């Protein structure tokens, strides 16, 4: 009997996402319930966006949740290396096999030509996909252009007709016409593999038996199944979990909901509570109880009990559940959790901001309440700011919110530069530009230094407070479209 091996493969390109924890939990639980192994692989082929700090955050977040792995970049294993950036020789070896067997081809098309093809297909209301322009190039022509150093990618061959039929553990048989499948780029112009190629190679060589991932990858299965066939490998069992959703049924996104694991950790959500809540996302225990531990879940875990209907990530339900866990603690355990949450590191970072502003230690509470706990609830009246109309406040908050969504290096200098540029582009005095931001972040016009506060609170909590402020101001969809246009 083949031992079960599952994996989670996040990209180190930002703050750890609750969706990553959700997928990790079900992969971990399935492996543990079946006496198998759970792997962590880092998909860092996006060199420009991947960072060491983000990778470390992934380790810290998963360990905080209690999800341990048997193999990974930091613990080693028989199938090392576990970072894609360190597996280039392996990818080159298998791309050569595909090229030699005419299952892949060199593509020299420029971005301009590809854009023209895509626009023509959109105009004709066709599926946008590569048109096969370079698939018929002769060996001599390919050699000549490669020798000349012409920029190129390597694409996979896709059948022109027929259907890809595959089985999903939760959804049964699925059929997708090959006419809807693009001739996927397998190797980029910089020599790095794309996700679709690397994931197939790595899953096979790391002996993954069950691929448990989000339903958004269902449409990619034909590409992956073709590659497994081209390389004469067996396709693992596929299990596509339902996506976490906002209350309006849209895909969970940071524009509508805080999505960072670190956000919930900073908020004082217990790790066992968050994990329990994520377990309920599409899954139910045989006895239908809602409160259960990781070990209790593993004892009776049955992947077939997962519902494919999109589960709603409800903040109020999570808070309720966390309250159940907090009240179940002894007083001594509760005190330990408070000390752990209000860690020496958090206090150390706060001291430089407050020490010069207090006359007695009790002054710390009213000065830093919004830094340590939830910000006071806002009303529209809080944004009645001198010299600024409501439209000005909304412009400032919306533009800043959108710009901060793109920030990767969350530090004081970067945040200040972004706000300075925003004030200049929107034609506001810098001091006036900052005033709505003070209110959104702290709940008041005068507070601790804004940029230090943003750094201390972190990206997830800061972005969430800006979104909440926009909700309070009841920004309409029409306004957002106008602001998006202005932002572009």
Secondary structure, DSSP 8 states (H G I E B T S, - for coil): ----EEEE---SSSS-BHHHHHHHHHHHHHHHHTT-EEEE-B----TTT--HHHHHHHHHHHHHHT---SBBTTTB-TT---BGGG-HHHHHHHHHHHHHTTSEEEE---HHHHHHHHHHHHHTT-------TTTT--HHHHHHHHHTT---EEEE---SSSEEEEEETTTEEEEEEGGG----EEE-TTS-B-HHHHHHHHHHHTT--EEEEEGGGGGGHHHHHHHHHHTT----EEEEE---B-TTSSB--TTTS--BHHHHHHHT--HHHHHHHHHTSS---TT--S---HHHHHHH--GGG---S--B--HHHHHHHHHHHHHHS-HHHHHHHHHHHS-HHHHHHHHHHHGGG-SSTTHHHHHHHHHHS------GGGG--TT--HHHHHHHHHHHHHHHHT-SS-SHHHHHHHHHHHHHHHT--HHHHHHHHHHHHHSSSS-S-HHHHHHHH-HHHHHHHHHHHHHHTT--HHHHHHHHHHH-
